[in-house]
Amino acid sequence: MKKLILISILIGANLFAIANDNNKNVSKKKHKLNYNEFMTKYGDNDTAAVIIEIFFDKRNNAAKGQMSFLPISTGIAIILPPVGVGLMAISTPLFINGMIVNQKYNRKKLMNILEEYHYNNELPLKLKNQVIAILEAEDDLKEIDYVKNNTLELRKVRDQTTQSKNKEVVVLNF
């Protein structure tokens, strides 16, 4: 009996491996792109790039970060039950919020928003406000960098002129 179970597991594993290899040859679904592929395909202007950045940032950082607390607190509950139960009570709402954020900022919705923006040049109001805020912040940072660079250049010029004024010029006539 044990041999039969072992043989069926091995055959199942082989079939799974073969099926997995065959699936690699099938092209990806349109919405199953990674960050770089989204940027290449849809990130043709600043607004689209910011939209892609928002979605991947929310999905990868916020959602997964919030969802990671529940498994950690569960592990702590196994070791120290009183502390772990308290942590689980705190981390469960975070886990639920992470699941909601993960669903809200999924790739299929991103693709639909990018295609809608490409064809109609329209964005949902909340997303539009986020994009405007990020683009304005980037413009402010560019202005600050421009001022810093110009200030450094002016200092260099001032230092060079000060050094040249302090040097004595000796002219030798022959």
C-alpha positions as CSV (number, residue, x, y, z in Angstrom):
1,M,0.0,0.0,0.0
2,K,2.8,2.4,0.9
3,K,4.5,1.6,-2.4
4,L,1.3,2.4,-4.3
5,I,1.0,5.8,-2.6
6,L,4.6,6.5,-3.2
7,I,4.3,5.6,-6.9
8,S,1.2,7.7,-7.3
9,I,2.9,10.7,-5.7
10,L,5.9,10.3,-8.0
11,I,3.7,10.0,-11.1
12,G,1.7,13.0,-10.0
13,A,4.8,15.1,-9.4
14,N,6.1,14.2,-12.9
15,L,2.8,15.1,-14.5
16,F,2.8,18.3,-12.6
17,A,6.3,19.1,-13.8
18,I,5.4,18.3,-17.4
19,A,2.3,20.4,-17.2
20,N,4.3,23.3,-15.7
21,D,6.8,23.1,-18.6
22,N,4.0,23.2,-21.1
23,N,2.5,26.3,-19.4
24,K,5.8,28.2,-19.8
25,N,5.4,28.0,-23.6
26,V,2.0,29.6,-23.5
27,S,2.1,33.4,-23.7
28,K,1.3,35.4,-20.6
29,K,-2.1,36.9,-20.0
30,K,-2.1,40.6,-20.8
31,H,-2.5,41.6,-17.1
32,K,0.1,39.2,-15.8
33,L,3.0,41.6,-16.6
34,N,5.7,42.5,-14.1
35,Y,6.7,46.1,-13.3
36,N,9.3,46.4,-16.1
37,E,6.9,45.0,-18.7
38,F,4.2,47.4,-17.7
39,M,6.6,50.3,-17.9
40,T,7.8,49.2,-21.4
41,K,4.3,48.6,-22.7
42,Y,2.2,51.3,-21.0
43,G,4.7,53.8,-19.4
44,D,4.9,56.1,-22.4
45,N,4.5,59.3,-20.5
46,D,5.0,60.6,-16.9
47,T,1.4,60.1,-15.9
48,A,1.2,56.5,-17.0
49,A,4.6,55.8,-15.3
50,V,3.3,57.4,-12.0
51,I,0.1,55.3,-12.2
52,I,2.2,52.1,-12.6
53,E,4.4,53.2,-9.7
54,I,1.4,53.8,-7.5
55,F,-0.1,50.4,-8.2
56,F,3.1,48.4,-7.7
57,D,4.1,50.4,-4.6
58,K,0.8,49.9,-2.9
59,R,0.6,46.2,-3.9
60,N,4.2,45.3,-3.0
61,N,4.9,47.5,-0.1
62,A,1.7,48.4,1.7
63,A,-0.4,45.3,1.1
64,K,2.3,42.7,1.6
65,G,3.8,44.5,4.6
66,Q,0.4,44.6,6.4
67,M,-0.3,41.0,5.5
68,S,3.1,39.8,6.9
69,F,2.2,40.7,10.5
70,L,-0.4,37.9,11.0
71,P,2.0,35.0,10.2
72,I,4.6,36.5,12.4
73,S,2.2,36.9,15.3
74,T,0.9,33.4,14.7
75,G,4.5,32.1,15.1
76,I,4.9,34.1,18.3
77,A,1.6,32.7,19.6
78,I,2.9,29.2,19.3
79,I,6.0,30.1,21.3
80,L,4.5,32.7,23.8
81,P,0.7,32.3,23.8
82,P,-0.3,35.3,25.9
83,V,1.8,37.7,23.8
84,G,1.0,36.1,20.5
85,V,-2.8,36.2,21.0
86,G,-2.5,39.9,21.7
87,L,-0.4,40.4,18.6
88,M,-2.8,38.4,16.5
89,A,-5.7,40.6,17.7
90,I,-3.8,43.6,16.5
91,S,-2.5,42.1,13.3
92,T,-5.7,40.6,12.1
93,P,-7.3,43.9,11.0
94,L,-4.0,44.8,9.3
95,F,-4.1,41.5,7.4
96,I,-7.7,42.2,6.3
97,N,-6.7,45.7,5.2
98,G,-3.7,44.3,3.3
99,M,-6.0,41.9,1.5
100,I,-8.3,44.7,0.5
101,V,-5.4,46.9,-0.7
102,N,-4.0,43.9,-2.6
103,Q,-7.3,43.3,-4.3
104,K,-7.9,47.1,-5.0
105,Y,-4.5,47.5,-6.6
106,N,-4.4,44.4,-8.7
107,R,-2.7,44.2,-12.2
108,K,-5.9,43.6,-14.1
109,K,-7.3,46.9,-12.7
110,L,-4.1,48.6,-13.5
111,M,-4.2,47.5,-17.1
112,N,-7.8,48.6,-17.5
113,I,-7.0,52.0,-16.0
114,L,-4.0,52.4,-18.3
115,E,-5.9,51.4,-21.4
116,E,-8.7,53.8,-20.4
117,Y,-6.2,56.6,-19.9
118,H,-4.6,55.8,-23.2
119,Y,-7.8,55.9,-25.2
120,N,-9.8,58.6,-23.3
121,N,-7.2,60.5,-21.3
122,E,-9.3,60.1,-18.2
123,L,-8.5,58.7,-14.7
124,P,-10.6,58.0,-11.7
125,L,-10.8,61.1,-9.4
126,K,-9.0,59.6,-6.4
127,L,-6.2,58.2,-8.6
128,K,-6.0,61.5,-10.6
129,N,-5.5,63.4,-7.3
130,Q,-2.7,61.0,-6.3
131,V,-1.0,61.3,-9.7
132,I,-1.2,65.1,-9.6
133,A,0.3,65.2,-6.1
134,I,3.2,63.0,-7.0
135,L,3.9,64.9,-10.3
136,E,3.9,68.2,-8.4
137,A,6.2,66.7,-5.7
138,E,8.6,65.5,-8.5
139,D,8.6,69.0,-10.1
140,D,9.4,70.5,-6.7
141,L,12.3,68.1,-6.2
142,K,13.6,68.9,-9.7
143,E,13.5,72.6,-8.9
144,I,15.3,72.0,-5.6
145,D,18.0,70.0,-7.4
146,Y,18.3,72.7,-10.0
147,V,18.8,75.4,-7.3
148,K,21.3,73.2,-5.5
149,N,23.3,72.6,-8.7
150,N,23.3,76.2,-9.6
151,T,24.3,77.2,-6.1
152,L,27.2,74.8,-6.2
153,E,28.3,76.2,-9.6
154,L,28.2,79.7,-8.3
155,R,30.3,78.7,-5.3
156,K,32.9,77.1,-7.5
157,V,33.0,80.3,-9.7
158,R,33.3,82.5,-6.6
159,D,36.0,80.3,-5.1
160,Q,38.0,80.4,-8.3
161,T,37.7,84.1,-8.6
162,T,38.7,84.6,-5.0
163,Q,41.7,82.3,-5.4
164,S,42.8,84.1,-8.5
165,K,42.5,87.5,-6.8
166,N,44.6,86.3,-3.9
167,K,47.5,85.1,-6.1
168,E,50.1,87.6,-7.0
169,V,50.7,88.0,-10.7
170,V,54.4,88.2,-11.5
171,V,55.4,89.4,-15.0
172,L,58.9,88.8,-16.1
173,N,60.3,91.0,-18.9
174,F,63.2,89.8,-20.9
